[in-house]
Amino acid sequence: MAYNLLKGKKGIIFGALNEQSIAWKVAQRAVQEGAEIILSNAPIALRMGELNKLGEECNAPIIGADVTSNDDLVNLFTKSQEHFGGGVDFVLHSIGMSINVRKGLPYPENNYDFTHKGLDISALSLHRVLQTAMKMDAINEWGSVLALTYIAAQRVFPDYNDMADNKAYLESIARSFGYYYGKKKHVRINTISQSPTRTTAGSGVKGFDGFISYAEKMSPLGNASADQCADYCVSMFSDLTKMVTMQNLFHDGGFSFTGVTQEVIEQMEK
Ligand SMILES: NC(=O)c1ccc[n+]([C@@H]2O[C@H](COP(=O)([O-])OP(=O)(O)OC[C@H]3O[C@@H](n4cnc5c(N)ncnc54)[C@H](O)[C@@H]3O)[C@@H](O)[C@H]2O)c1
């Protein structure tokens, strides 16, 4: 069901790779709610070609940008300003990558070149996007910026590896930049801490199947799906949530505040 929550709004969505991607669902949902969007992803992801399908469906231009490149981001915001004839009202940062995870290097044995690269892509990129947008005045008054995160920023999930540190840094950037952008232009910046979700990035984490069913059993409402995450993102982009900023918002069916559940106790007693 659509409510026209984003009628007249314009946005940039980073990170749709394939139909499983959380950003893919957010793009579809935002357009259903009346938004006009631009899709962006790393040049290597664009070469896979899947994004063209979403671009056509959403009538959205696709503009490549490696989020670790200032030049790419300036180019993206310049083209976005030309396309929309002004600034955007919302931005989704749905980006994450750890080479240590990919190479299966356990946390105590992390390679620091890989750590730097993963931090740059997964966390510092939010600062880079915001700094570029601020310099170019590319986000409108009362704009809304969201980045996706995971509870490993607060609690230890060993196989999440250095992504846990990246997410802690990402959440901190949302708070710190939220102060400055809020003061300057009433732009609000939040992170959404999503349940484990079957996507390319999610499934890269070792033991993901066990991980996802444990979370399902530990959440009174069950795991939140990518579609439900898209609903939440849309509400955060809308004018109904204007005074929410600098928050880490758990979208996890109650997992974050549950100590134990009956299902888990029964499992332990077997
Ligand atoms: N899947 C989960 O279980 C889960 C849970 C909580 C949070 N998240 C977060 O959600 C976000 C989206 O991930 P997803 O699960 O939809 O997986 P995904 O693999 O579909 O999305 C990750 C995206 O990051 C993009 N990316 C990687 N390097 C980039 C670069 N240099 N420049 C620009 N883009 C780059 C990829 O191309 C891809 O589109 C990530 O921040 C992830 O950490 C995922």
The ligand as a Tripos MOL2 file, in Angstrom:
@<TRIPOS>MOLECULE
LIG
   44    48     1     0     0
SMALL
NO_CHARGES

@<TRIPOS>ATOM
      1 N1         22.4740   -8.0600    5.1170 N.am      1 LIG1
      2 C1         22.5320   -7.9220    6.4260 C.2       1 LIG1
      3 O1         22.4260   -8.8890    7.2040 O.2       1 LIG1
      4 C2         22.6900   -6.5410    6.9990 C.ar      1 LIG1
      5 C3         22.3220   -6.3060    8.3450 C.ar      1 LIG1
      6 C4         22.5030   -5.0330    8.8810 C.ar      1 LIG1
      7 C5         23.0520   -4.0290    8.0850 C.ar      1 LIG1
      8 N2         23.3980   -4.2850    6.7840 N.ar      1 LIG1
      9 C6         23.9960   -3.2090    5.9900 C.3       1 LIG1
     10 O2         23.1500   -2.8840    4.9130 O.3       1 LIG1
     11 C7         23.9220   -2.2500    3.8920 C.3       1 LIG1
     12 C8         23.5830   -2.8480    2.5500 C.3       1 LIG1
     13 O3         24.0340   -4.1750    2.4610 O.3       1 LIG1
     14 P1         23.1700   -5.3450    1.8300 P.3       1 LIG1
     15 O4         23.0060   -6.3580    2.9200 O.co2     1 LIG1
     16 O5         21.9790   -4.8260    1.1260 O.co2     1 LIG1
     17 O6         24.2140   -6.0140    0.8090 O.3       1 LIG1
     18 P2         24.6280   -5.6770   -0.7000 P.3       1 LIG1
     19 O7         25.8340   -6.4960   -0.9530 O.co2     1 LIG1
     20 O8         23.4710   -5.8480   -1.5940 O.co2     1 LIG1
     21 O9         25.0220   -4.1190   -0.6500 O.3       1 LIG1
     22 C9         26.3200   -3.6290   -0.3630 C.3       1 LIG1
     23 C10        26.6090   -2.5500   -1.4070 C.3       1 LIG1
     24 O10        27.8440   -1.8440   -1.1490 O.3       1 LIG1
     25 C11        28.3220   -1.4720   -2.4380 C.3       1 LIG1
     26 N3         29.7340   -1.0480   -2.4070 N.ar      1 LIG1
     27 C12        30.8050   -1.7980   -2.0180 C.ar      1 LIG1
     28 N4         31.9400   -1.0830   -2.2140 N.ar      1 LIG1
     29 C13        31.5630    0.1390   -2.7060 C.ar      1 LIG1
     30 C14        32.2760    1.3080   -3.1030 C.ar      1 LIG1
     31 N5         33.6180    1.3860   -3.0310 N.pl3     1 LIG1
     32 N6         31.5760    2.3730   -3.5840 N.ar      1 LIG1
     33 C15        30.2170    2.3290   -3.6740 C.ar      1 LIG1
     34 N7         29.5000    1.2360   -3.2980 N.ar      1 LIG1
     35 C16        30.1580    0.1650   -2.8290 C.ar      1 LIG1
     36 C17        28.1450   -2.7760   -3.2250 C.3       1 LIG1
     37 O11        28.3290   -2.6110   -4.6220 O.3       1 LIG1
     38 C18        26.7420   -3.1470   -2.8310 C.3       1 LIG1
     39 O12        25.7900   -2.5570   -3.6830 O.3       1 LIG1
     40 C19        25.3920   -2.4150    4.3180 C.3       1 LIG1
     41 O13        25.8220   -1.2400    4.9870 O.3       1 LIG1
     42 C20        25.3060   -3.5660    5.2970 C.3       1 LIG1
     43 O14        26.3950   -3.5960    6.1870 O.3       1 LIG1
     44 C21        23.2090   -5.5150    6.2300 C.ar      1 LIG1
@<TRIPOS>BOND
     1     1     2 1
     2     2     3 2
     3     2     4 1
     4     4     5 ar
     5     4    44 ar
     6     5     6 ar
     7     6     7 ar
     8     7     8 ar
     9     8     9 1
    10     8    44 ar
    11     9    10 1
    12     9    42 1
    13    10    11 1
    14    11    12 1
    15    11    40 1
    16    12    13 1
    17    13    14 1
    18    14    15 2
    19    14    16 1
    20    14    17 1
    21    17    18 1
    22    18    19 2
    23    18    20 1
    24    18    21 1
    25    21    22 1
    26    22    23 1
    27    23    24 1
    28    23    38 1
    29    24    25 1
    30    25    26 1
    31    25    36 1
    32    26    27 ar
    33    26    35 ar
    34    27    28 ar
    35    28    29 ar
    36    29    30 ar
    37    29    35 ar
    38    30    31 1
    39    30    32 ar
    40    32    33 ar
    41    33    34 ar
    42    34    35 ar
    43    36    37 1
    44    36    38 1
    45    38    39 1
    46    40    41 1
    47    40    42 1
    48    42    43 1
@<TRIPOS>SUBSTRUCTURE
     1 LIG1         1 GROUP 0 **** ****
